[in-house]
Amino acid sequence: MQYIIIEEKCSSCGLCADVCPVEAINQMGPYAIDDQLCIKCGVCLDECPSMAIKVMEEEGV
């Protein structure tokens, strides 16, 4: 499972980065979630007012 930020929906408000407990969201340039740091807690997903964060299931798992 991987969390991704849909660039077209993201308003760059920063709420996702503010609530991330492991600081996995990079705010430099287009927002992105560092999959190596992300613990898949879902806090950013719940907080995003633009619904720009999506959970992608890995194929073949």
PQR file of N, CA, C, O and H, with PARSE charges and radii, in Angstrom:
ATOM      1  N   MET A   1       0.849  -1.172   0.000 -0.4000 1.5000
ATOM      2  CA  MET A   1       0.000   0.000   0.000 -0.0000 2.0000
ATOM      3  C   MET A   1       0.895   1.236   0.000  0.5500 1.7000
ATOM      4  O   MET A   1       1.921   1.283   0.679 -0.5500 1.4000
ATOM      5  N   GLN A   2       0.482   2.226  -0.775 -0.4000 1.5000
ATOM      6  CA  GLN A   2       1.239   3.468  -0.875 -0.0000 2.0000
ATOM      7  C   GLN A   2       0.275   4.650  -0.877  0.5500 1.7000
ATOM      8  O   GLN A   2      -0.763   4.614  -1.538 -0.5500 1.4000
ATOM      9  H   GLN A   2      -0.351   2.188  -1.326  0.4000 1.0000
ATOM     10  N   TYR A   3       0.625   5.687  -0.139 -0.4000 1.5000
ATOM     11  CA  TYR A   3      -0.164   6.910  -0.130 -0.0000 2.0000
ATOM     12  C   TYR A   3       0.459   7.869  -1.134  0.5500 1.7000
ATOM     13  O   TYR A   3       1.673   8.071  -1.133 -0.5500 1.4000
ATOM     14  H   TYR A   3       1.468   5.716   0.398  0.4000 1.0000
ATOM     15  N   ILE A   4      -0.373   8.462  -1.996 -0.4000 1.5000
ATOM     16  CA  ILE A   4       0.128   9.430  -2.968 -0.0000 2.0000
ATOM     17  C   ILE A   4      -0.719  10.699  -2.909  0.5500 1.7000
ATOM     18  O   ILE A   4      -1.882  10.670  -2.506 -0.5500 1.4000
ATOM     19  H   ILE A   4      -1.359   8.298  -1.997  0.4000 1.0000
ATOM     20  N   ILE A   5      -0.117  11.804  -3.316 -0.4000 1.5000
ATOM     21  CA  ILE A   5      -0.827  13.077  -3.390 -0.0000 2.0000
ATOM     22  C   ILE A   5      -1.107  13.369  -4.855  0.5500 1.7000
ATOM     23  O   ILE A   5      -0.194  13.398  -5.680 -0.5500 1.4000
ATOM     24  H   ILE A   5       0.827  11.828  -3.643  0.4000 1.0000
ATOM     25  N   ILE A   6      -2.376  13.584  -5.169 -0.4000 1.5000
ATOM     26  CA  ILE A   6      -2.780  13.898  -6.535 -0.0000 2.0000
ATOM     27  C   ILE A   6      -2.547  15.396  -6.738  0.5500 1.7000
ATOM     28  O   ILE A   6      -3.266  16.235  -6.195 -0.5500 1.4000
ATOM     29  H   ILE A   6      -3.118  13.560  -4.499  0.4000 1.0000
ATOM     30  N   GLU A   7      -1.536  15.703  -7.524 -0.4000 1.5000
ATOM     31  CA  GLU A   7      -1.080  17.082  -7.697 -0.0000 2.0000
ATOM     32  C   GLU A   7      -2.183  18.022  -8.169  0.5500 1.7000
ATOM     33  O   GLU A   7      -2.252  19.169  -7.729 -0.5500 1.4000
ATOM     34  H   GLU A   7      -0.952  15.022  -7.966  0.4000 1.0000
ATOM     35  N   GLU A   8      -3.044  17.542  -9.061 -0.4000 1.5000
ATOM     36  CA  GLU A   8      -4.108  18.386  -9.608 -0.0000 2.0000
ATOM     37  C   GLU A   8      -5.142  18.783  -8.559  0.5500 1.7000
ATOM     38  O   GLU A   8      -5.782  19.826  -8.691 -0.5500 1.4000
ATOM     39  H   GLU A   8      -2.988  16.610  -9.419  0.4000 1.0000
ATOM     40  N   LYS A   9      -5.314  17.969  -7.524 -0.4000 1.5000
ATOM     41  CA  LYS A   9      -6.292  18.260  -6.476 -0.0000 2.0000
ATOM     42  C   LYS A   9      -5.683  19.022  -5.299  0.5500 1.7000
ATOM     43  O   LYS A   9      -6.394  19.714  -4.569 -0.5500 1.4000
ATOM     44  H   LYS A   9      -4.794  17.121  -7.417  0.4000 1.0000
ATOM     45  N   CYS A  10      -4.381  18.896  -5.118 -0.4000 1.5000
ATOM     46  CA  CYS A  10      -3.701  19.474  -3.955 -0.0000 2.0000
ATOM     47  C   CYS A  10      -3.709  21.000  -4.017  0.5500 1.7000
ATOM     48  O   CYS A  10      -3.333  21.591  -5.029 -0.5500 1.4000
ATOM     49  H   CYS A  10      -3.804  18.334  -5.710  0.4000 1.0000
ATOM     50  N   SER A  11      -4.143  21.633  -2.921 -0.4000 1.5000
ATOM     51  CA  SER A  11      -4.168  23.098  -2.843 -0.0000 2.0000
ATOM     52  C   SER A  11      -2.937  23.649  -2.119  0.5500 1.7000
ATOM     53  O   SER A  11      -2.822  24.858  -1.921 -0.5500 1.4000
ATOM     54  H   SER A  11      -4.449  21.153  -2.099  0.4000 1.0000
ATOM     55  N   SER A  12      -2.026  22.770  -1.729 -0.4000 1.5000
ATOM     56  CA  SER A  12      -0.792  23.157  -1.021 -0.0000 2.0000
ATOM     57  C   SER A  12      -1.080  23.900   0.280  0.5500 1.7000
ATOM     58  O   SER A  12      -0.360  24.832   0.637 -0.5500 1.4000
ATOM     59  H   SER A  12      -2.120  21.788  -1.890  0.4000 1.0000
ATOM     60  N   CYS A  13      -2.124  23.494   0.984 -0.4000 1.5000
ATOM     61  CA  CYS A  13      -2.505  24.163   2.229 -0.0000 2.0000
ATOM     62  C   CYS A  13      -1.580  23.804   3.392  0.5500 1.7000
ATOM     63  O   CYS A  13      -1.455  24.572   4.347 -0.5500 1.4000
ATOM     64  H   CYS A  13      -2.709  22.737   0.694  0.4000 1.0000
ATOM     65  N   GLY A  14      -0.931  22.638   3.314 -0.4000 1.5000
ATOM     66  CA  GLY A  14       0.010  22.237   4.348 -0.0000 2.0000
ATOM     67  C   GLY A  14      -0.575  21.462   5.507  0.5500 1.7000
ATOM     68  O   GLY A  14       0.165  21.043   6.397 -0.5500 1.4000
ATOM     69  H   GLY A  14      -1.032  22.014   2.539  0.4000 1.0000
ATOM     70  N   LEU A  15      -1.886  21.258   5.524 -0.4000 1.5000
ATOM     71  CA  LEU A  15      -2.498  20.547   6.648 -0.0000 2.0000
ATOM     72  C   LEU A  15      -1.981  19.118   6.774  0.5500 1.7000
ATOM     73  O   LEU A  15      -1.757  18.635   7.884 -0.5500 1.4000
ATOM     74  H   LEU A  15      -2.487  21.598   4.801  0.4000 1.0000
ATOM     75  N   CYS A  16      -1.794  18.449   5.658 -0.4000 1.5000
ATOM     76  CA  CYS A  16      -1.309  17.067   5.693 -0.0000 2.0000
ATOM     77  C   CYS A  16       0.073  16.999   6.341  0.5500 1.7000
ATOM     78  O   CYS A  16       0.333  16.130   7.174 -0.5500 1.4000
ATOM     79  H   CYS A  16      -1.976  18.842   4.756  0.4000 1.0000
ATOM     80  N   ALA A  17       0.950  17.911   5.957 -0.4000 1.5000
ATOM     81  CA  ALA A  17       2.303  17.941   6.516 -0.0000 2.0000
ATOM     82  C   ALA A  17       2.271  18.304   8.000  0.5500 1.7000
ATOM     83  O   ALA A  17       3.061  17.781   8.786 -0.5500 1.4000
ATOM     84  H   ALA A  17       0.739  18.617   5.281  0.4000 1.0000
ATOM     85  N   ASP A  18       1.371  19.187   8.375 -0.4000 1.5000
ATOM     86  CA  ASP A  18       1.260  19.595   9.779 -0.0000 2.0000
ATOM     87  C   ASP A  18       0.871  18.439  10.688  0.5500 1.7000
ATOM     88  O   ASP A  18       1.346  18.365  11.821 -0.5500 1.4000
ATOM     89  H   ASP A  18       0.730  19.611   7.736  0.4000 1.0000
ATOM     90  N   VAL A  19       0.016  17.534  10.217 -0.4000 1.5000
ATOM     91  CA  VAL A  19      -0.478  16.453  11.072 -0.0000 2.0000
ATOM     92  C   VAL A  19       0.321  15.159  10.949  0.5500 1.7000
ATOM     93  O   VAL A  19       0.131  14.246  11.753 -0.5500 1.4000
ATOM     94  H   VAL A  19      -0.371  17.595   9.296  0.4000 1.0000
ATOM     95  N   CYS A  20       1.205  15.061   9.968 -0.4000 1.5000
ATOM     96  CA  CYS A  20       1.964  13.821   9.776 -0.0000 2.0000
ATOM     97  C   CYS A  20       2.905  13.592  10.962  0.5500 1.7000
ATOM     98  O   CYS A  20       3.777  14.420  11.224 -0.5500 1.4000
ATOM     99  H   CYS A  20       1.359  15.803   9.315  0.4000 1.0000
ATOM    100  N   PRO A  21       2.737  12.470  11.685 -0.5600 1.5000
ATOM    101  CA  PRO A  21       3.553  12.229  12.882  0.2800 2.0000
ATOM    102  C   PRO A  21       5.012  11.892  12.587  0.5500 1.7000
ATOM    103  O   PRO A  21       5.851  11.958  13.485 -0.5500 1.4000
ATOM    104  N   VAL A  22       5.325  11.532  11.343 -0.4000 1.5000
ATOM    105  CA  VAL A  22       6.704  11.158  11.006 -0.0000 2.0000
ATOM    106  C   VAL A  22       7.331  12.096   9.971  0.5500 1.7000
ATOM    107  O   VAL A  22       8.405  11.809   9.442 -0.5500 1.4000
ATOM    108  H   VAL A  22       4.643  11.479  10.614  0.4000 1.0000
ATOM    109  N   GLU A  23       6.666  13.210   9.686 -0.4000 1.5000
ATOM    110  CA  GLU A  23       7.159  14.217   8.742 -0.0000 2.0000
ATOM    111  C   GLU A  23       7.523  13.602   7.389  0.5500 1.7000
ATOM    112  O   GLU A  23       8.594  13.865   6.842 -0.5500 1.4000
ATOM    113  H   GLU A  23       5.794  13.443  10.115  0.4000 1.0000
ATOM    114  N   ALA A  24       6.611  12.778   6.858 -0.4000 1.5000
ATOM    115  CA  ALA A  24       6.849  12.074   5.597 -0.0000 2.0000
ATOM    116  C   ALA A  24       6.408  12.867   4.374  0.5500 1.7000
ATOM    117  O   ALA A  24       6.578  12.406   3.246 -0.5500 1.4000
ATOM    118  H   ALA A  24       5.741  12.564   7.302  0.4000 1.0000
ATOM    119  N   ILE A  25       5.843  14.054   4.584 -0.4000 1.5000
ATOM    120  CA  ILE A  25       5.324  14.822   3.451 -0.0000 2.0000
ATOM    121  C   ILE A  25       6.283  15.953   3.101  0.5500 1.7000
ATOM    122  O   ILE A  25       6.561  16.836   3.912 -0.5500 1.4000
ATOM    123  H   ILE A  25       5.705  14.428   5.500  0.4000 1.0000
ATOM    124  N   ASN A  26       6.779  15.899   1.872 -0.4000 1.5000
ATOM    125  CA  ASN A  26       7.716  16.892   1.360 -0.0000 2.0000
ATOM    126  C   ASN A  26       6.920  18.046   0.760  0.5500 1.7000
ATOM    127  O   ASN A  26       6.104  17.844  -0.139 -0.5500 1.4000
ATOM    128  H   ASN A  26       6.553  15.182   1.213  0.4000 1.0000
ATOM    129  N   GLN A  27       7.158  19.247   1.257 -0.4000 1.5000
ATOM    130  CA  GLN A  27       6.438  20.429   0.780 -0.0000 2.0000
ATOM    131  C   GLN A  27       7.252  21.248  -0.215  0.5500 1.7000
ATOM    132  O   GLN A  27       6.812  22.324  -0.623 -0.5500 1.4000
ATOM    133  H   GLN A  27       7.821  19.411   1.987  0.4000 1.0000
ATOM    134  N   MET A  28       8.407  20.774  -0.607 -0.4000 1.5000
ATOM    135  CA  MET A  28       9.237  21.473  -1.588 -0.0000 2.0000
ATOM    136  C   MET A  28       8.761  21.079  -2.978  0.5500 1.7000
ATOM    137  O   MET A  28       8.804  19.904  -3.341 -0.5500 1.4000
ATOM    138  H   MET A  28       8.764  19.900  -0.275  0.4000 1.0000
ATOM    139  N   GLY A  29       8.304  22.059  -3.761 -0.4000 1.5000
ATOM    140  CA  GLY A  29       7.752  21.747  -5.081 -0.0000 2.0000
ATOM    141  C   GLY A  29       6.385  21.113  -4.896  0.5500 1.7000
ATOM    142  O   GLY A  29       5.703  21.397  -3.911 -0.5500 1.4000
ATOM    143  H   GLY A  29       8.269  23.014  -3.466  0.4000 1.0000
ATOM    144  N   PRO A  30       5.975  20.263  -5.818 -0.5600 1.5000
ATOM    145  CA  PRO A  30       4.699  19.560  -5.628  0.2800 2.0000
ATOM    146  C   PRO A  30       4.785  18.680  -4.377  0.5500 1.7000
ATOM    147  O   PRO A  30       5.777  17.980  -4.173 -0.5500 1.4000
ATOM    148  N   TYR A  31       3.755  18.718  -3.554 -0.4000 1.5000
ATOM    149  CA  TYR A  31       3.759  17.907  -2.345 -0.0000 2.0000
ATOM    150  C   TYR A  31       3.900  16.437  -2.713  0.5500 1.7000
ATOM    151  O   TYR A  31       3.330  15.977  -3.702 -0.5500 1.4000
ATOM    152  H   TYR A  31       2.949  19.286  -3.720  0.4000 1.0000
ATOM    153  N   ALA A  32       4.666  15.705  -1.907 -0.4000 1.5000
ATOM    154  CA  ALA A  32       4.867  14.279  -2.139 -0.0000 2.0000
ATOM    155  C   ALA A  32       5.045  13.578  -0.803  0.5500 1.7000
ATOM    156  O   ALA A  32       5.540  14.165   0.159 -0.5500 1.4000
ATOM    157  H   ALA A  32       5.129  16.079  -1.103  0.4000 1.0000
ATOM    158  N   ILE A  33       4.638  12.327  -0.754 -0.4000 1.5000
ATOM    159  CA  ILE A  33       4.773  11.521   0.455 -0.0000 2.0000
ATOM    160  C   ILE A  33       5.950  10.578   0.273  0.5500 1.7000
ATOM    161  O   ILE A  33       6.008   9.822  -0.696 -0.5500 1.4000
ATOM    162  H   ILE A  33       4.236  11.850  -1.536  0.4000 1.0000
ATOM    163  N   ASP A  34       6.888  10.627   1.211 -0.4000 1.5000
ATOM    164  CA  ASP A  34       8.057   9.750   1.179 -0.0000 2.0000
ATOM    165  C   ASP A  34       7.624   8.374   1.670  0.5500 1.7000
ATOM    166  O   ASP A  34       7.339   8.189   2.853 -0.5500 1.4000
ATOM    167  H   ASP A  34       6.841  11.241   1.999  0.4000 1.0000
ATOM    168  N   ASP A  35       7.579   7.420   0.760 -0.4000 1.5000
ATOM    169  CA  ASP A  35       7.097   6.080   1.093 -0.0000 2.0000
ATOM    170  C   ASP A  35       8.000   5.370   2.102  0.5500 1.7000
ATOM    171  O   ASP A  35       7.546   4.476   2.815 -0.5500 1.4000
ATOM    172  H   ASP A  35       7.811   7.571  -0.201  0.4000 1.0000
ATOM    173  N   GLN A  36       9.257   5.756   2.165 -0.4000 1.5000
ATOM    174  CA  GLN A  36      10.183   5.147   3.123 -0.0000 2.0000
ATOM    175  C   GLN A  36       9.889   5.608   4.552  0.5500 1.7000
ATOM    176  O   GLN A  36      10.137   4.870   5.506 -0.5500 1.4000
ATOM    177  H   GLN A  36       9.626   6.483   1.585  0.4000 1.0000
ATOM    178  N   LEU A  37       9.368   6.809   4.700 -0.4000 1.5000
ATOM    179  CA  LEU A  37       9.055   7.352   6.024 -0.0000 2.0000
ATOM    180  C   LEU A  37       7.608   7.113   6.442  0.5500 1.7000
ATOM    181  O   LEU A  37       7.317   6.971   7.630 -0.5500 1.4000
ATOM    182  H   LEU A  37       9.167   7.408   3.926  0.4000 1.0000
ATOM    183  N   CYS A  38       6.706   7.068   5.472 -0.4000 1.5000
ATOM    184  CA  CYS A  38       5.270   6.960   5.744 -0.0000 2.0000
ATOM    185  C   CYS A  38       4.938   5.675   6.496  0.5500 1.7000
ATOM    186  O   CYS A  38       5.365   4.588   6.106 -0.5500 1.4000
ATOM    187  H   CYS A  38       6.942   7.183   4.507  0.4000 1.0000
ATOM    188  N   ILE A  39       4.164   5.810   7.588 -0.4000 1.5000
ATOM    189  CA  ILE A  39       3.754   4.644   8.374 -0.0000 2.0000
ATOM    190  C   ILE A  39       2.304   4.233   8.087  0.5500 1.7000
ATOM    191  O   ILE A  39       1.746   3.382   8.780 -0.5500 1.4000
ATOM    192  H   ILE A  39       3.817   6.693   7.905  0.4000 1.0000
ATOM    193  N   LYS A  40       1.707   4.840   7.070 -0.4000 1.5000
ATOM    194  CA  LYS A  40       0.352   4.504   6.616 -0.0000 2.0000
ATOM    195  C   LYS A  40      -0.692   4.628   7.727  0.5500 1.7000
ATOM    196  O   LYS A  40      -1.578   3.782   7.851 -0.5500 1.4000
ATOM    197  H   LYS A  40       2.160   5.532   6.508  0.4000 1.0000
ATOM    198  N   CYS A  41      -0.584   5.677   8.528 -0.4000 1.5000
ATOM    199  CA  CYS A  41      -1.523   5.866   9.638 -0.0000 2.0000
ATOM    200  C   CYS A  41      -2.852   6.461   9.181  0.5500 1.7000
ATOM    201  O   CYS A  41      -3.868   6.298   9.857 -0.5500 1.4000
ATOM    202  H   CYS A  41       0.135   6.365   8.428  0.4000 1.0000
ATOM    203  N   GLY A  42      -2.852   7.158   8.026 -0.4000 1.5000
ATOM    204  CA  GLY A  42      -4.085   7.716   7.489 -0.0000 2.0000
ATOM    205  C   GLY A  42      -4.473   9.079   8.017  0.5500 1.7000
ATOM    206  O   GLY A  42      -5.518   9.606   7.638 -0.5500 1.4000
ATOM    207  H   GLY A  42      -2.026   7.291   7.478  0.4000 1.0000
ATOM    208  N   VAL A  43      -3.661   9.664   8.880 -0.4000 1.5000
ATOM    209  CA  VAL A  43      -3.993  10.971   9.444 -0.0000 2.0000
ATOM    210  C   VAL A  43      -4.061  12.031   8.343  0.5500 1.7000
ATOM    211  O   VAL A  43      -4.970  12.860   8.335 -0.5500 1.4000
ATOM    212  H   VAL A  43      -2.811   9.236   9.187  0.4000 1.0000
ATOM    213  N   CYS A  44      -3.105  12.005   7.420 -0.4000 1.5000
ATOM    214  CA  CYS A  44      -3.099  12.989   6.326 -0.0000 2.0000
ATOM    215  C   CYS A  44      -4.328  12.831   5.438  0.5500 1.7000
ATOM    216  O   CYS A  44      -4.923  13.813   4.996 -0.5500 1.4000
ATOM    217  H   CYS A  44      -2.367  11.331   7.426  0.4000 1.0000
ATOM    218  N   LEU A  45      -4.689  11.601   5.192 -0.4000 1.5000
ATOM    219  CA  LEU A  45      -5.854  11.285   4.359 -0.0000 2.0000
ATOM    220  C   LEU A  45      -7.124  11.883   4.967  0.5500 1.7000
ATOM    221  O   LEU A  45      -7.943  12.468   4.258 -0.5500 1.4000
ATOM    222  H   LEU A  45      -4.205  10.803   5.551  0.4000 1.0000
ATOM    223  N   ASP A  46      -7.278  11.734   6.271 -0.4000 1.5000
ATOM    224  CA  ASP A  46      -8.449  12.265   6.974 -0.0000 2.0000
ATOM    225  C   ASP A  46      -8.448  13.793   7.033  0.5500 1.7000
ATOM    226  O   ASP A  46      -9.512  14.411   7.026 -0.5500 1.4000
ATOM    227  H   ASP A  46      -6.612  11.258   6.847  0.4000 1.0000
ATOM    228  N   GLU A  47      -7.274  14.401   7.093 -0.4000 1.5000
ATOM    229  CA  GLU A  47      -7.160  15.848   7.275 -0.0000 2.0000
ATOM    230  C   GLU A  47      -7.285  16.645   5.981  0.5500 1.7000
ATOM    231  O   GLU A  47      -7.674  17.813   6.023 -0.5500 1.4000
ATOM    232  H   GLU A  47      -6.409  13.899   7.099  0.4000 1.0000
ATOM    233  N   CYS A  48      -6.971  16.057   4.845 -0.4000 1.5000
ATOM    234  CA  CYS A  48      -6.911  16.789   3.577 -0.0000 2.0000
ATOM    235  C   CYS A  48      -8.291  17.301   3.140  0.5500 1.7000
ATOM    236  O   CYS A  48      -9.175  16.499   2.840 -0.5500 1.4000
ATOM    237  H   CYS A  48      -6.656  15.109   4.810  0.4000 1.0000
ATOM    238  N   PRO A  49      -8.488  18.637   3.101 -0.5600 1.5000
ATOM    239  CA  PRO A  49      -9.786  19.179   2.707  0.2800 2.0000
ATOM    240  C   PRO A  49     -10.058  19.043   1.203  0.5500 1.7000
ATOM    241  O   PRO A  49     -11.208  19.112   0.769 -0.5500 1.4000
ATOM    242  N   SER A  50      -9.003  18.850   0.419 -0.4000 1.5000
ATOM    243  CA  SER A  50      -9.149  18.727  -1.036 -0.0000 2.0000
ATOM    244  C   SER A  50      -9.303  17.285  -1.497  0.5500 1.7000
ATOM    245  O   SER A  50      -9.490  17.021  -2.685 -0.5500 1.4000
ATOM    246  H   SER A  50      -8.069  18.794   0.771  0.4000 1.0000
ATOM    247  N   MET A  51      -9.223  16.360  -0.554 -0.4000 1.5000
ATOM    248  CA  MET A  51      -9.284  14.922  -0.862 -0.0000 2.0000
ATOM    249  C   MET A  51      -8.255  14.571  -1.941  0.5500 1.7000
ATOM    250  O   MET A  51      -8.546  13.837  -2.886 -0.5500 1.4000
ATOM    251  H   MET A  51      -9.071  16.575   0.411  0.4000 1.0000
ATOM    252  N   ALA A  52      -7.038  15.118  -1.774 -0.4000 1.5000
ATOM    253  CA  ALA A  52      -5.977  14.941  -2.761 -0.0000 2.0000
ATOM    254  C   ALA A  52      -5.058  13.768  -2.450  0.5500 1.7000
ATOM    255  O   ALA A  52      -4.134  13.488  -3.214 -0.5500 1.4000
ATOM    256  H   ALA A  52      -6.802  15.715  -1.007  0.4000 1.0000
ATOM    257  N   ILE A  53      -5.299  13.080  -1.342 -0.4000 1.5000
ATOM    258  CA  ILE A  53      -4.451  11.951  -0.980 -0.0000 2.0000
ATOM    259  C   ILE A  53      -5.206  10.665  -1.266  0.5500 1.7000
ATOM    260  O   ILE A  53      -6.361  10.496  -0.876 -0.5500 1.4000
ATOM    261  H   ILE A  53      -6.050  13.308  -0.722  0.4000 1.0000
ATOM    262  N   LYS A  54      -4.522   9.764  -1.957 -0.4000 1.5000
ATOM    263  CA  LYS A  54      -5.139   8.511  -2.383 -0.0000 2.0000
ATOM    264  C   LYS A  54      -4.279   7.345  -1.922  0.5500 1.7000
ATOM    265  O   LYS A  54      -3.051   7.433  -1.891 -0.5500 1.4000
ATOM    266  H   LYS A  54      -3.584   9.901  -2.273  0.4000 1.0000
ATOM    267  N   VAL A  55      -4.939   6.259  -1.568 -0.4000 1.5000
ATOM    268  CA  VAL A  55      -4.237   5.036  -1.190 -0.0000 2.0000
ATOM    269  C   VAL A  55      -4.189   4.128  -2.406  0.5500 1.7000
ATOM    270  O   VAL A  55      -5.220   3.763  -2.970 -0.5500 1.4000
ATOM    271  H   VAL A  55      -5.936   6.187  -1.593  0.4000 1.0000
ATOM    272  N   MET A  56      -2.980   3.774  -2.795 -0.4000 1.5000
ATOM    273  CA  MET A  56      -2.786   2.881  -3.938 -0.0000 2.0000
ATOM    274  C   MET A  56      -2.389   1.502  -3.415  0.5500 1.7000
ATOM    275  O   MET A  56      -1.445   1.365  -2.637 -0.5500 1.4000
ATOM    276  H   MET A  56      -2.143   4.071  -2.337  0.4000 1.0000
ATOM    277  N   GLU A  57      -3.114   0.503  -3.850 -0.4000 1.5000
ATOM    278  CA  GLU A  57      -2.767  -0.870  -3.486 -0.0000 2.0000
ATOM    279  C   GLU A  57      -1.690  -1.368  -4.433  0.5500 1.7000
ATOM    280  O   GLU A  57      -1.728  -1.091  -5.631 -0.5500 1.4000
ATOM    281  H   GLU A  57      -3.880   0.614  -4.482  0.4000 1.0000
ATOM    282  N   GLU A  58      -0.731  -2.106  -3.888 -0.4000 1.5000
ATOM    283  CA  GLU A  58       0.330  -2.660  -4.721 -0.0000 2.0000
ATOM    284  C   GLU A  58      -0.198  -3.854  -5.493  0.5500 1.7000
ATOM    285  O   GLU A  58      -0.924  -4.687  -4.952 -0.5500 1.4000
ATOM    286  H   GLU A  58      -0.701  -2.331  -2.914  0.4000 1.0000
ATOM    287  N   GLU A  59       0.173  -3.928  -6.759 -0.4000 1.5000
ATOM    288  CA  GLU A  59      -0.267  -5.041  -7.595 -0.0000 2.0000
ATOM    289  C   GLU A  59       0.493  -6.305  -7.218  0.5500 1.7000
ATOM    290  O   GLU A  59       1.682  -6.256  -6.906 -0.5500 1.4000
ATOM    291  H   GLU A  59       0.763  -3.251  -7.198  0.4000 1.0000
ATOM    292  N   GLY A  60      -0.197  -7.429  -7.249 -0.4000 1.5000
ATOM    293  CA  GLY A  60       0.430  -8.708  -6.982 -0.0000 2.0000
ATOM    294  C   GLY A  60       0.653  -9.017  -5.519  0.5500 1.7000
ATOM    295  O   GLY A  60       1.371  -9.960  -5.185 -0.5500 1.4000
ATOM    296  H   GLY A  60      -1.164  -7.470  -7.502  0.4000 1.0000
ATOM    297  N   VAL A  61       0.040  -8.226  -4.632 -0.4000 1.5000
ATOM    298  CA  VAL A  61       0.213  -8.473  -3.193 -0.0000 2.0000
ATOM    299  C   VAL A  61      -1.053  -9.037  -2.631  0.5500 1.7000
ATOM    300  O   VAL A  61      -1.126  -9.318  -1.435 -0.5500 1.4000
ATOM    301  H   VAL A  61      -0.544  -7.461  -4.903  0.4000 1.0000
TER
END
